[in-house]
Amino acid sequence: MSRSFNTQSTYRNSFIWDAHAGFSPFADLELHFLKRWRDAGVGHVSINVGYDMMRWDETIACVAHYRRWLSEHSNEFLLVERFEDLRLAKKDGKLSVTFDLEGANALDGNIEMIGVYHQLGVRQMNLAYNRNNAFGGGCHDDDIALTDLGKRTIAEMNRVGMMVDCTHTGYKTSMDVMAISTKPVVFSHSNAFGAYAHPRNVRDDQIQACAATGGVVCVNGVSTFIDGHSGAIESIVDHIDYIVRLVGTNHVGIGLDTVVDPKEMPRLARKYPAAWPDYNENDWATMRFVVPEQLNGIAEELANRQYSPTELSAIIGGNMLRVASNIWR
């Protein structure tokens, strides 16, 4: 069957959402590369300001630096404070930005910090980054349940309007999170285990539980989790197809997890070896990342596979826009 619409026109008229870009959260990082997302037509990107292995004060320092940089480049970028800012930024030709936390150790054990981070621009957080902590389990550790502190954290995130993310989280903890959250839950940069069997990828029942909350599973563009080697656009869309077959087109999105400078990963791995168990130097050396300039190609491949304009727009951003409208204040 031939395509009956102009993919590029649909792409330009869609609100494109990258649910997570995986930069190294350093307090001296130059963020000029965000222009690549803006130039690629992206409407919104979430960037991480902390990992579980960092001290909480290092995270605060990173937030302060990012906020200052964005304010100094406000002609091109807008740090989101309320949901309406997303549309305002799009109208003005700006890239809207929010922050995310990869693991709740940045709270220093105090759930009252959630409101503070929210005021600073954090709109998304997962509880554990690969390894277990006081809040719950990570996907590369013993499979443990959500803890009492984790339960109180989810309740507070729901209360203040912060998106609950289950990427990097262990199976039991993620299922517990999705059972108790009163708001939609997302996997901001996770692929389907059924399409490629890597322990970082999520199982069918996790995908189904996410959809049952009204949430979205956003596929990433990291070769290690896509197909183990190439990270080709066709392989990314295979993961999208798999999720669509399970839960439909309303519960899948994009979270590229792009690392702009791949040399950052070996440097981080050497500094925090416990965060990435069972990974070695060859894993980092061969890892490939899909970049924002390739989002257009993902749209083309979706169209080639006979997704309609409405479905295409939902996958590349509309679904996450819907979830944010339900959560953000």
SEGUZA-130724 format. One record per residue (C-alpha): chain; residue number from 0; x, y, z; residue in three letters. Coordinates in Angstrom, 3 decimals, always signed. Layout:
<sites>
<chaine=A; num=NUM; u=X; v=Y; w=Z; residu=Ala>
...
</sites>
This chain:
<sites>
<chaine=A; num=0; u=+0.000; v=+0.000; w=+0.000; residu=Met>
<chaine=A; num=1; u=+1.415; v=+3.406; w=-0.935; residu=Ser>
<chaine=A; num=2; u=+1.676; v=+6.266; w=+1.525; residu=Arg>
<chaine=A; num=3; u=-1.115; v=+8.830; w=+1.168; residu=Ser>
<chaine=A; num=4; u=+0.379; v=+11.762; w=+3.098; residu=Phe>
<chaine=A; num=5; u=+3.459; v=+13.969; w=+3.243; residu=Asn>
<chaine=A; num=6; u=+5.607; v=+12.691; w=+6.119; residu=Thr>
<chaine=A; num=7; u=+7.693; v=+15.853; w=+6.327; residu=Gln>
<chaine=A; num=8; u=+4.600; v=+18.035; w=+6.631; residu=Ser>
<chaine=A; num=9; u=+3.265; v=+15.765; w=+9.400; residu=Thr>
<chaine=A; num=10; u=+6.640; v=+15.917; w=+11.154; residu=Tyr>
<chaine=A; num=11; u=+6.795; v=+19.716; w=+11.002; residu=Arg>
<chaine=A; num=12; u=+3.241; v=+20.083; w=+12.297; residu=Asn>
<chaine=A; num=13; u=+3.659; v=+17.615; w=+15.163; residu=Ser>
<chaine=A; num=14; u=+4.841; v=+18.395; w=+18.677; residu=Phe>
<chaine=A; num=15; u=+8.002; v=+16.287; w=+18.911; residu=Ile>
<chaine=A; num=16; u=+9.032; v=+15.116; w=+22.380; residu=Trp>
<chaine=A; num=17; u=+12.325; v=+13.496; w=+23.411; residu=Asp>
<chaine=A; num=18; u=+11.582; v=+12.085; w=+26.863; residu=Ala>
<chaine=A; num=19; u=+15.221; v=+11.801; w=+27.938; residu=His>
<chaine=A; num=20; u=+18.633; v=+12.892; w=+26.697; residu=Ala>
<chaine=A; num=21; u=+21.411; v=+11.226; w=+28.676; residu=Gly>
<chaine=A; num=22; u=+24.076; v=+13.865; w=+29.118; residu=Phe>
<chaine=A; num=23; u=+26.708; v=+13.609; w=+31.818; residu=Ser>
<chaine=A; num=24; u=+25.353; v=+15.917; w=+34.525; residu=Pro>
<chaine=A; num=25; u=+28.388; v=+18.031; w=+35.308; residu=Phe>
<chaine=A; num=26; u=+28.238; v=+21.526; w=+36.778; residu=Ala>
<chaine=A; num=27; u=+30.536; v=+22.858; w=+34.051; residu=Asp>
<chaine=A; num=28; u=+28.885; v=+21.176; w=+31.044; residu=Leu>
<chaine=A; num=29; u=+28.446; v=+23.465; w=+28.043; residu=Glu>
<chaine=A; num=30; u=+24.901; v=+22.955; w=+26.768; residu=Leu>
<chaine=A; num=31; u=+25.297; v=+24.485; w=+23.313; residu=His>
<chaine=A; num=32; u=+24.539; v=+21.078; w=+21.750; residu=Phe>
<chaine=A; num=33; u=+20.865; v=+21.530; w=+22.726; residu=Leu>
<chaine=A; num=34; u=+20.618; v=+23.518; w=+19.496; residu=Lys>
<chaine=A; num=35; u=+20.718; v=+20.181; w=+17.671; residu=Arg>
<chaine=A; num=36; u=+17.315; v=+19.287; w=+19.152; residu=Trp>
<chaine=A; num=37; u=+15.893; v=+22.692; w=+18.273; residu=Arg>
<chaine=A; num=38; u=+17.262; v=+22.512; w=+14.723; residu=Asp>
<chaine=A; num=39; u=+15.771; v=+19.014; w=+14.356; residu=Ala>
<chaine=A; num=40; u=+12.306; v=+20.434; w=+15.023; residu=Gly>
<chaine=A; num=41; u=+11.956; v=+18.990; w=+18.512; residu=Val>
<chaine=A; num=42; u=+9.448; v=+20.798; w=+20.715; residu=Gly>
<chaine=A; num=43; u=+10.554; v=+19.448; w=+24.083; residu=His>
<chaine=A; num=44; u=+13.470; v=+17.556; w=+25.619; residu=Val>
<chaine=A; num=45; u=+14.074; v=+16.340; w=+29.169; residu=Ser>
<chaine=A; num=46; u=+17.720; v=+16.405; w=+30.280; residu=Ile>
<chaine=A; num=47; u=+19.146; v=+14.689; w=+33.339; residu=Asn>
<chaine=A; num=48; u=+20.702; v=+16.657; w=+36.166; residu=Val>
<chaine=A; num=49; u=+21.708; v=+13.749; w=+38.398; residu=Gly>
<chaine=A; num=50; u=+22.353; v=+10.035; w=+38.781; residu=Tyr>
<chaine=A; num=51; u=+22.054; v=+7.914; w=+41.914; residu=Asp>
<chaine=A; num=52; u=+25.830; v=+7.659; w=+42.221; residu=Met>
<chaine=A; num=53; u=+26.272; v=+11.432; w=+42.553; residu=Met>
<chaine=A; num=54; u=+26.076; v=+13.275; w=+45.869; residu=Arg>
<chaine=A; num=55; u=+22.869; v=+15.270; w=+46.250; residu=Trp>
<chaine=A; num=56; u=+24.802; v=+18.547; w=+46.450; residu=Asp>
<chaine=A; num=57; u=+26.500; v=+17.761; w=+43.126; residu=Glu>
<chaine=A; num=58; u=+23.025; v=+17.459; w=+41.621; residu=Thr>
<chaine=A; num=59; u=+21.989; v=+20.835; w=+43.034; residu=Ile>
<chaine=A; num=60; u=+25.142; v=+22.391; w=+41.573; residu=Ala>
<chaine=A; num=61; u=+24.302; v=+20.888; w=+38.179; residu=Cys>
<chaine=A; num=62; u=+20.737; v=+22.237; w=+38.353; residu=Val>
<chaine=A; num=63; u=+22.049; v=+25.705; w=+39.199; residu=Ala>
<chaine=A; num=64; u=+24.440; v=+25.639; w=+36.232; residu=His>
<chaine=A; num=65; u=+21.804; v=+24.399; w=+33.781; residu=Tyr>
<chaine=A; num=66; u=+19.282; v=+27.009; w=+34.936; residu=Arg>
<chaine=A; num=67; u=+21.801; v=+29.828; w=+34.494; residu=Arg>
<chaine=A; num=68; u=+22.832; v=+28.604; w=+31.043; residu=Trp>
<chaine=A; num=69; u=+19.222; v=+28.376; w=+29.857; residu=Leu>
<chaine=A; num=70; u=+18.428; v=+31.850; w=+31.186; residu=Ser>
<chaine=A; num=71; u=+21.431; v=+33.229; w=+29.281; residu=Glu>
<chaine=A; num=72; u=+20.104; v=+31.629; w=+26.067; residu=His>
<chaine=A; num=73; u=+16.420; v=+32.416; w=+26.532; residu=Ser>
<chaine=A; num=74; u=+16.077; v=+33.547; w=+22.915; residu=Asn>
<chaine=A; num=75; u=+16.350; v=+29.886; w=+21.863; residu=Glu>
<chaine=A; num=76; u=+15.296; v=+27.844; w=+24.908; residu=Phe>
<chaine=A; num=77; u=+12.577; v=+27.942; w=+27.558; residu=Leu>
<chaine=A; num=78; u=+12.766; v=+26.183; w=+30.930; residu=Leu>
<chaine=A; num=79; u=+9.240; v=+24.932; w=+31.549; residu=Val>
<chaine=A; num=80; u=+7.438; v=+26.049; w=+34.704; residu=Glu>
<chaine=A; num=81; u=+3.871; v=+25.106; w=+33.717; residu=Arg>
<chaine=A; num=82; u=+2.265; v=+22.975; w=+31.031; residu=Phe>
<chaine=A; num=83; u=+1.229; v=+25.995; w=+28.958; residu=Glu>
<chaine=A; num=84; u=+4.922; v=+26.861; w=+28.471; residu=Asp>
<chaine=A; num=85; u=+5.234; v=+23.945; w=+26.048; residu=Leu>
<chaine=A; num=86; u=+2.851; v=+25.565; w=+23.587; residu=Arg>
<chaine=A; num=87; u=+4.322; v=+29.023; w=+24.113; residu=Leu>
<chaine=A; num=88; u=+7.822; v=+27.777; w=+23.334; residu=Ala>
<chaine=A; num=89; u=+6.616; v=+26.017; w=+20.188; residu=Lys>
<chaine=A; num=90; u=+4.829; v=+29.169; w=+19.025; residu=Lys>
<chaine=A; num=91; u=+7.987; v=+31.253; w=+19.546; residu=Asp>
<chaine=A; num=92; u=+10.270; v=+28.735; w=+17.826; residu=Gly>
<chaine=A; num=93; u=+12.046; v=+27.793; w=+21.048; residu=Lys>
<chaine=A; num=94; u=+12.989; v=+24.402; w=+22.440; residu=Leu>
<chaine=A; num=95; u=+11.255; v=+23.781; w=+25.772; residu=Ser>
<chaine=A; num=96; u=+13.361; v=+22.000; w=+28.384; residu=Val>
<chaine=A; num=97; u=+12.761; v=+20.253; w=+31.689; residu=Thr>
<chaine=A; num=98; u=+15.111; v=+18.366; w=+33.989; residu=Phe>
<chaine=A; num=99; u=+14.970; v=+14.765; w=+35.183; residu=Asp>
<chaine=A; num=100; u=+16.622; v=+12.730; w=+37.930; residu=Leu>
<chaine=A; num=101; u=+17.887; v=+9.206; w=+37.343; residu=Glu>
<chaine=A; num=102; u=+17.371; v=+7.805; w=+40.814; residu=Gly>
<chaine=A; num=103; u=+15.984; v=+9.259; w=+44.029; residu=Ala>
<chaine=A; num=104; u=+19.259; v=+9.447; w=+45.961; residu=Asn>
<chaine=A; num=105; u=+19.277; v=+13.142; w=+45.025; residu=Ala>
<chaine=A; num=106; u=+16.565; v=+13.581; w=+47.680; residu=Leu>
<chaine=A; num=107; u=+19.068; v=+12.719; w=+50.429; residu=Asp>
<chaine=A; num=108; u=+16.352; v=+10.569; w=+51.992; residu=Gly>
<chaine=A; num=109; u=+13.949; v=+13.508; w=+52.380; residu=Asn>
<chaine=A; num=110; u=+10.755; v=+13.478; w=+50.292; residu=Ile>
<chaine=A; num=111; u=+10.284; v=+17.198; w=+50.985; residu=Glu>
<chaine=A; num=112; u=+13.105; v=+17.742; w=+48.478; residu=Met>
<chaine=A; num=113; u=+10.729; v=+16.648; w=+45.703; residu=Ile>
<chaine=A; num=114; u=+8.905; v=+19.974; w=+45.872; residu=Gly>
<chaine=A; num=115; u=+12.214; v=+21.842; w=+45.869; residu=Val>
<chaine=A; num=116; u=+13.421; v=+20.031; w=+42.758; residu=Tyr>
<chaine=A; num=117; u=+10.053; v=+20.647; w=+41.131; residu=His>
<chaine=A; num=118; u=+10.445; v=+24.383; w=+41.699; residu=Gln>
<chaine=A; num=119; u=+13.931; v=+24.165; w=+40.147; residu=Leu>
<chaine=A; num=120; u=+12.616; v=+22.577; w=+36.943; residu=Gly>
<chaine=A; num=121; u=+12.691; v=+18.809; w=+37.589; residu=Val>
<chaine=A; num=122; u=+9.540; v=+17.268; w=+36.110; residu=Arg>
<chaine=A; num=123; u=+10.498; v=+13.586; w=+35.951; residu=Gln>
<chaine=A; num=124; u=+12.273; v=+11.108; w=+38.258; residu=Met>
<chaine=A; num=125; u=+12.831; v=+7.393; w=+38.563; residu=Asn>
<chaine=A; num=126; u=+13.477; v=+5.824; w=+41.952; residu=Leu>
<chaine=A; num=127; u=+16.577; v=+3.723; w=+41.294; residu=Ala>
<chaine=A; num=128; u=+19.304; v=+3.853; w=+38.655; residu=Tyr>
<chaine=A; num=129; u=+20.322; v=+0.259; w=+37.831; residu=Asn>
<chaine=A; num=130; u=+21.206; v=-0.610; w=+41.452; residu=Arg>
<chaine=A; num=131; u=+19.051; v=-0.960; w=+44.559; residu=Asn>
<chaine=A; num=132; u=+18.731; v=+1.922; w=+46.992; residu=Asn>
<chaine=A; num=133; u=+16.565; v=+2.967; w=+49.952; residu=Ala>
<chaine=A; num=134; u=+13.588; v=+3.615; w=+47.649; residu=Phe>
<chaine=A; num=135; u=+13.439; v=+0.426; w=+45.595; residu=Gly>
<chaine=A; num=136; u=+15.171; v=-1.864; w=+43.155; residu=Gly>
<chaine=A; num=137; u=+17.302; v=-1.242; w=+40.078; residu=Gly>
<chaine=A; num=138; u=+17.205; v=-3.366; w=+36.930; residu=Cys>
<chaine=A; num=139; u=+20.809; v=-4.602; w=+37.343; residu=His>
<chaine=A; num=140; u=+20.499; v=-5.779; w=+40.945; residu=Asp>
<chaine=A; num=141; u=+18.536; v=-8.190; w=+43.129; residu=Asp>
<chaine=A; num=142; u=+14.838; v=-7.859; w=+42.313; residu=Asp>
<chaine=A; num=143; u=+13.274; v=-6.192; w=+45.356; residu=Ile>
<chaine=A; num=144; u=+9.924; v=-4.578; w=+46.074; residu=Ala>
<chaine=A; num=145; u=+9.205; v=-0.886; w=+46.439; residu=Leu>
<chaine=A; num=146; u=+10.133; v=+0.196; w=+49.973; residu=Thr>
<chaine=A; num=147; u=+8.015; v=+2.246; w=+52.366; residu=Asp>
<chaine=A; num=148; u=+10.171; v=+5.281; w=+51.565; residu=Leu>
<chaine=A; num=149; u=+9.603; v=+4.585; w=+47.879; residu=Gly>
<chaine=A; num=150; u=+5.838; v=+4.468; w=+48.404; residu=Lys>
<chaine=A; num=151; u=+5.882; v=+7.845; w=+50.164; residu=Arg>
<chaine=A; num=152; u=+8.036; v=+9.220; w=+47.354; residu=Thr>
<chaine=A; num=153; u=+5.523; v=+8.178; w=+44.683; residu=Ile>
<chaine=A; num=154; u=+2.681; v=+9.771; w=+46.652; residu=Ala>
<chaine=A; num=155; u=+4.606; v=+13.023; w=+46.953; residu=Glu>
<chaine=A; num=156; u=+5.526; v=+13.038; w=+43.253; residu=Met>
<chaine=A; num=157; u=+1.855; v=+12.573; w=+42.391; residu=Asn>
<chaine=A; num=158; u=+0.962; v=+15.417; w=+44.744; residu=Arg>
<chaine=A; num=159; u=+3.419; v=+18.020; w=+43.425; residu=Val>
<chaine=A; num=160; u=+3.024; v=+17.135; w=+39.733; residu=Gly>
<chaine=A; num=161; u=+6.267; v=+15.294; w=+38.936; residu=Met>
<chaine=A; num=162; u=+6.218; v=+12.524; w=+36.339; residu=Met>
<chaine=A; num=163; u=+6.990; v=+9.053; w=+37.729; residu=Val>
<chaine=A; num=164; u=+9.522; v=+7.207; w=+35.555; residu=Asp>
<chaine=A; num=165; u=+10.324; v=+3.468; w=+35.765; residu=Cys>
<chaine=A; num=166; u=+13.305; v=+3.301; w=+33.394; residu=Thr>
<chaine=A; num=167; u=+16.381; v=+1.700; w=+35.047; residu=His>
<chaine=A; num=168; u=+14.055; v=+0.385; w=+37.780; residu=Thr>
<chaine=A; num=169; u=+13.813; v=-3.276; w=+38.804; residu=Gly>
<chaine=A; num=170; u=+10.866; v=-5.435; w=+37.803; residu=Tyr>
<chaine=A; num=171; u=+9.144; v=-5.748; w=+41.210; residu=Lys>
<chaine=A; num=172; u=+9.657; v=-2.111; w=+42.087; residu=Thr>
<chaine=A; num=173; u=+8.305; v=-0.948; w=+38.725; residu=Ser>
<chaine=A; num=174; u=+5.197; v=-3.116; w=+39.050; residu=Met>
<chaine=A; num=175; u=+4.618; v=-1.822; w=+42.593; residu=Asp>
<chaine=A; num=176; u=+5.044; v=+1.772; w=+41.399; residu=Val>
<chaine=A; num=177; u=+2.514; v=+1.343; w=+38.622; residu=Met>
<chaine=A; num=178; u=+0.037; v=-0.299; w=+41.005; residu=Ala>
<chaine=A; num=179; u=+0.020; v=+2.615; w=+43.469; residu=Ile>
<chaine=A; num=180; u=+0.587; v=+5.734; w=+41.350; residu=Ser>
<chaine=A; num=181; u=-2.543; v=+7.831; w=+40.936; residu=Thr>
<chaine=A; num=182; u=-1.091; v=+9.451; w=+37.808; residu=Lys>
<chaine=A; num=183; u=+0.196; v=+8.002; w=+34.524; residu=Pro>
<chaine=A; num=184; u=+3.644; v=+6.393; w=+34.759; residu=Val>
<chaine=A; num=185; u=+6.254; v=+6.470; w=+31.998; residu=Val>
<chaine=A; num=186; u=+9.316; v=+4.522; w=+30.960; residu=Phe>
<chaine=A; num=187; u=+11.202; v=+7.521; w=+29.583; residu=Ser>
<chaine=A; num=188; u=+13.916; v=+5.586; w=+27.724; residu=His>
<chaine=A; num=189; u=+13.256; v=+1.832; w=+27.728; residu=Ser>
<chaine=A; num=190; u=+12.970; v=-0.752; w=+24.977; residu=Asn>
<chaine=A; num=191; u=+10.976; v=-3.971; w=+24.737; residu=Ala>
<chaine=A; num=192; u=+12.542; v=-7.165; w=+26.108; residu=Phe>
<chaine=A; num=193; u=+10.335; v=-9.142; w=+23.737; residu=Gly>
<chaine=A; num=194; u=+11.972; v=-7.414; w=+20.756; residu=Ala>
<chaine=A; num=195; u=+15.529; v=-7.719; w=+22.115; residu=Tyr>
<chaine=A; num=196; u=+16.356; v=-9.644; w=+25.289; residu=Ala>
<chaine=A; num=197; u=+18.537; v=-7.300; w=+27.357; residu=His>
<chaine=A; num=198; u=+18.040; v=-7.007; w=+31.146; residu=Pro>
<chaine=A; num=199; u=+17.655; v=-3.222; w=+30.810; residu=Arg>
<chaine=A; num=200; u=+14.634; v=-3.709; w=+28.559; residu=Asn>
<chaine=A; num=201; u=+11.087; v=-4.087; w=+29.892; residu=Val>
<chaine=A; num=202; u=+8.828; v=-7.139; w=+29.860; residu=Arg>
<chaine=A; num=203; u=+5.407; v=-7.424; w=+28.289; residu=Asp>
<chaine=A; num=204; u=+3.548; v=-7.171; w=+31.611; residu=Asp>
<chaine=A; num=205; u=+5.512; v=-4.027; w=+32.531; residu=Gln>
<chaine=A; num=206; u=+4.488; v=-2.454; w=+29.218; residu=Ile>
<chaine=A; num=207; u=+0.874; v=-3.468; w=+29.791; residu=Gln>
<chaine=A; num=208; u=+0.895; v=-2.156; w=+33.371; residu=Ala>
<chaine=A; num=209; u=+2.314; v=+1.166; w=+32.134; residu=Cys>
<chaine=A; num=210; u=-0.436; v=+1.480; w=+29.535; residu=Ala>
<chaine=A; num=211; u=-3.047; v=+0.672; w=+32.201; residu=Ala>
<chaine=A; num=212; u=-1.952; v=+3.793; w=+34.124; residu=Thr>
<chaine=A; num=213; u=-2.443; v=+5.863; w=+30.959; residu=Gly>
<chaine=A; num=214; u=+1.324; v=+6.097; w=+30.569; residu=Gly>
<chaine=A; num=215; u=+3.871; v=+5.791; w=+27.755; residu=Val>
<chaine=A; num=216; u=+6.894; v=+3.573; w=+27.044; residu=Val>
<chaine=A; num=217; u=+9.470; v=+5.694; w=+25.196; residu=Cys>
<chaine=A; num=218; u=+11.965; v=+3.685; w=+23.168; residu=Val>
<chaine=A; num=219; u=+15.613; v=+4.700; w=+23.279; residu=Asn>
<chaine=A; num=220; u=+18.243; v=+4.873; w=+20.566; residu=Gly>
<chaine=A; num=221; u=+21.114; v=+3.052; w=+22.303; residu=Val>
<chaine=A; num=222; u=+22.421; v=+0.169; w=+20.201; residu=Ser>
<chaine=A; num=223; u=+23.097; v=-2.012; w=+23.263; residu=Thr>
<chaine=A; num=224; u=+19.374; v=-2.108; w=+24.037; residu=Phe>
<chaine=A; num=225; u=+17.979; v=-2.009; w=+20.476; residu=Ile>
<chaine=A; num=226; u=+19.689; v=-4.928; w=+18.772; residu=Asp>
<chaine=A; num=227; u=+23.096; v=-5.273; w=+20.405; residu=Gly>
<chaine=A; num=228; u=+25.123; v=-3.813; w=+17.572; residu=His>
<chaine=A; num=229; u=+23.829; v=-1.410; w=+14.914; residu=Ser>
<chaine=A; num=230; u=+21.056; v=+0.596; w=+16.577; residu=Gly>
<chaine=A; num=231; u=+19.541; v=+1.105; w=+13.128; residu=Ala>
<chaine=A; num=232; u=+16.386; v=+3.173; w=+12.734; residu=Ile>
<chaine=A; num=233; u=+14.579; v=+0.096; w=+11.407; residu=Glu>
<chaine=A; num=234; u=+15.457; v=-1.739; w=+14.632; residu=Ser>
<chaine=A; num=235; u=+14.124; v=+1.129; w=+16.762; residu=Ile>
<chaine=A; num=236; u=+10.839; v=+0.999; w=+14.882; residu=Val>
<chaine=A; num=237; u=+10.764; v=-2.778; w=+15.445; residu=Asp>
<chaine=A; num=238; u=+10.545; v=-1.967; w=+19.168; residu=His>
<chaine=A; num=239; u=+7.785; v=+0.573; w=+18.497; residu=Ile>
<chaine=A; num=240; u=+5.890; v=-2.026; w=+16.443; residu=Asp>
<chaine=A; num=241; u=+6.240; v=-4.548; w=+19.256; residu=Tyr>
<chaine=A; num=242; u=+4.833; v=-2.152; w=+21.865; residu=Ile>
<chaine=A; num=243; u=+2.014; v=-1.099; w=+19.536; residu=Val>
<chaine=A; num=244; u=+0.992; v=-4.735; w=+19.056; residu=Arg>
<chaine=A; num=245; u=+0.794; v=-5.098; w=+22.843; residu=Leu>
<chaine=A; num=246; u=-0.921; v=-1.870; w=+23.906; residu=Val>
<chaine=A; num=247; u=-1.702; v=+0.256; w=+20.846; residu=Gly>
<chaine=A; num=248; u=-0.323; v=+3.503; w=+19.444; residu=Thr>
<chaine=A; num=249; u=-1.404; v=+5.676; w=+22.420; residu=Asn>
<chaine=A; num=250; u=+1.222; v=+4.252; w=+24.766; residu=His>
<chaine=A; num=251; u=+4.536; v=+4.484; w=+22.922; residu=Val>
<chaine=A; num=252; u=+6.925; v=+7.407; w=+22.462; residu=Gly>
<chaine=A; num=253; u=+10.563; v=+8.389; w=+21.955; residu=Ile>
<chaine=A; num=254; u=+13.292; v=+8.934; w=+24.569; residu=Gly>
<chaine=A; num=255; u=+16.544; v=+8.716; w=+22.633; residu=Leu>
<chaine=A; num=256; u=+18.945; v=+8.730; w=+25.623; residu=Asp>
<chaine=A; num=257; u=+21.429; v=+10.413; w=+23.291; residu=Thr>
<chaine=A; num=258; u=+24.983; v=+10.859; w=+24.542; residu=Val>
<chaine=A; num=259; u=+26.426; v=+13.625; w=+22.376; residu=Val>
<chaine=A; num=260; u=+30.032; v=+12.722; w=+23.154; residu=Asp>
<chaine=A; num=261; u=+30.343; v=+8.900; w=+23.456; residu=Pro>
<chaine=A; num=262; u=+33.672; v=+9.325; w=+25.273; residu=Lys>
<chaine=A; num=263; u=+31.652; v=+10.505; w=+28.280; residu=Glu>
<chaine=A; num=264; u=+30.393; v=+6.984; w=+28.992; residu=Met>
<chaine=A; num=265; u=+33.758; v=+5.264; w=+29.606; residu=Pro>
<chaine=A; num=266; u=+34.760; v=+8.231; w=+31.766; residu=Arg>
<chaine=A; num=267; u=+31.604; v=+7.909; w=+33.870; residu=Leu>
<chaine=A; num=268; u=+31.946; v=+4.125; w=+34.047; residu=Ala>
<chaine=A; num=269; u=+35.488; v=+4.397; w=+35.393; residu=Arg>
<chaine=A; num=270; u=+34.359; v=+6.957; w=+37.981; residu=Lys>
<chaine=A; num=271; u=+31.262; v=+5.000; w=+39.080; residu=Tyr>
<chaine=A; num=272; u=+31.926; v=+1.320; w=+38.231; residu=Pro>
<chaine=A; num=273; u=+29.190; v=-0.030; w=+40.534; residu=Ala>
<chaine=A; num=274; u=+26.492; v=+1.775; w=+38.544; residu=Ala>
<chaine=A; num=275; u=+26.963; v=-0.397; w=+35.439; residu=Trp>
<chaine=A; num=276; u=+27.664; v=-3.979; w=+36.534; residu=Pro>
<chaine=A; num=277; u=+28.641; v=-6.500; w=+33.863; residu=Asp>
<chaine=A; num=278; u=+29.535; v=-3.771; w=+31.336; residu=Tyr>
<chaine=A; num=279; u=+33.125; v=-3.619; w=+30.056; residu=Asn>
<chaine=A; num=280; u=+35.297; v=-1.295; w=+28.026; residu=Glu>
<chaine=A; num=281; u=+34.291; v=-3.019; w=+24.782; residu=Asn>
<chaine=A; num=282; u=+30.602; v=-2.395; w=+25.559; residu=Asp>
<chaine=A; num=283; u=+31.255; v=+1.331; w=+25.815; residu=Trp>
<chaine=A; num=284; u=+33.552; v=+1.410; w=+22.786; residu=Ala>
<chaine=A; num=285; u=+30.975; v=-0.253; w=+20.512; residu=Thr>
<chaine=A; num=286; u=+27.885; v=+1.543; w=+21.837; residu=Met>
<chaine=A; num=287; u=+26.061; v=+3.640; w=+19.237; residu=Arg>
<chaine=A; num=288; u=+23.510; v=+6.393; w=+19.821; residu=Phe>
<chaine=A; num=289; u=+20.689; v=+7.647; w=+17.640; residu=Val>
<chaine=A; num=290; u=+20.882; v=+11.444; w=+17.511; residu=Val>
<chaine=A; num=291; u=+18.109; v=+14.044; w=+17.190; residu=Pro>
<chaine=A; num=292; u=+18.828; v=+14.593; w=+13.496; residu=Glu>
<chaine=A; num=293; u=+17.572; v=+11.017; w=+12.956; residu=Gln>
<chaine=A; num=294; u=+14.120; v=+11.633; w=+14.443; residu=Leu>
<chaine=A; num=295; u=+13.016; v=+12.618; w=+10.970; residu=Asn>
<chaine=A; num=296; u=+14.142; v=+9.218; w=+9.731; residu=Gly>
<chaine=A; num=297; u=+12.140; v=+7.479; w=+12.464; residu=Ile>
<chaine=A; num=298; u=+9.055; v=+9.361; w=+11.254; residu=Ala>
<chaine=A; num=299; u=+9.781; v=+8.250; w=+7.675; residu=Glu>
<chaine=A; num=300; u=+10.119; v=+4.614; w=+8.741; residu=Glu>
<chaine=A; num=301; u=+6.848; v=+4.789; w=+10.702; residu=Leu>
<chaine=A; num=302; u=+5.139; v=+6.149; w=+7.587; residu=Ala>
<chaine=A; num=303; u=+6.733; v=+3.404; w=+5.478; residu=Asn>
<chaine=A; num=304; u=+5.129; v=+0.884; w=+7.839; residu=Arg>
<chaine=A; num=305; u=+1.717; v=+2.420; w=+7.190; residu=Gln>
<chaine=A; num=306; u=+1.223; v=+4.350; w=+10.430; residu=Tyr>
<chaine=A; num=307; u=-1.311; v=+7.103; w=+9.791; residu=Ser>
<chaine=A; num=308; u=-0.496; v=+10.800; w=+10.292; residu=Pro>
<chaine=A; num=309; u=-2.447; v=+10.784; w=+13.577; residu=Thr>
<chaine=A; num=310; u=-0.598; v=+7.704; w=+14.840; residu=Glu>
<chaine=A; num=311; u=+2.779; v=+9.075; w=+13.739; residu=Leu>
<chaine=A; num=312; u=+2.167; v=+12.387; w=+15.550; residu=Ser>
<chaine=A; num=313; u=+1.107; v=+10.556; w=+18.707; residu=Ala>
<chaine=A; num=314; u=+4.234; v=+8.388; w=+18.766; residu=Ile>
<chaine=A; num=315; u=+6.784; v=+11.149; w=+18.138; residu=Ile>
<chaine=A; num=316; u=+5.358; v=+13.434; w=+20.807; residu=Gly>
<chaine=A; num=317; u=+1.604; v=+13.605; w=+21.190; residu=Gly>
<chaine=A; num=318; u=+1.383; v=+10.770; w=+23.699; residu=Asn>
<chaine=A; num=319; u=+3.900; v=+12.380; w=+26.050; residu=Met>
<chaine=A; num=320; u=+2.171; v=+15.731; w=+25.615; residu=Leu>
<chaine=A; num=321; u=-1.049; v=+14.062; w=+26.781; residu=Arg>
<chaine=A; num=322; u=+0.636; v=+12.563; w=+29.846; residu=Val>
<chaine=A; num=323; u=+2.252; v=+15.884; w=+30.791; residu=Ala>
<chaine=A; num=324; u=-1.120; v=+17.618; w=+30.546; residu=Ser>
<chaine=A; num=325; u=-2.430; v=+15.150; w=+33.117; residu=Asn>
<chaine=A; num=326; u=+0.453; v=+15.626; w=+35.569; residu=Ile>
<chaine=A; num=327; u=+2.175; v=+19.002; w=+35.237; residu=Trp>
<chaine=A; num=328; u=+0.765; v=+22.056; w=+36.955; residu=Arg>
</sites>
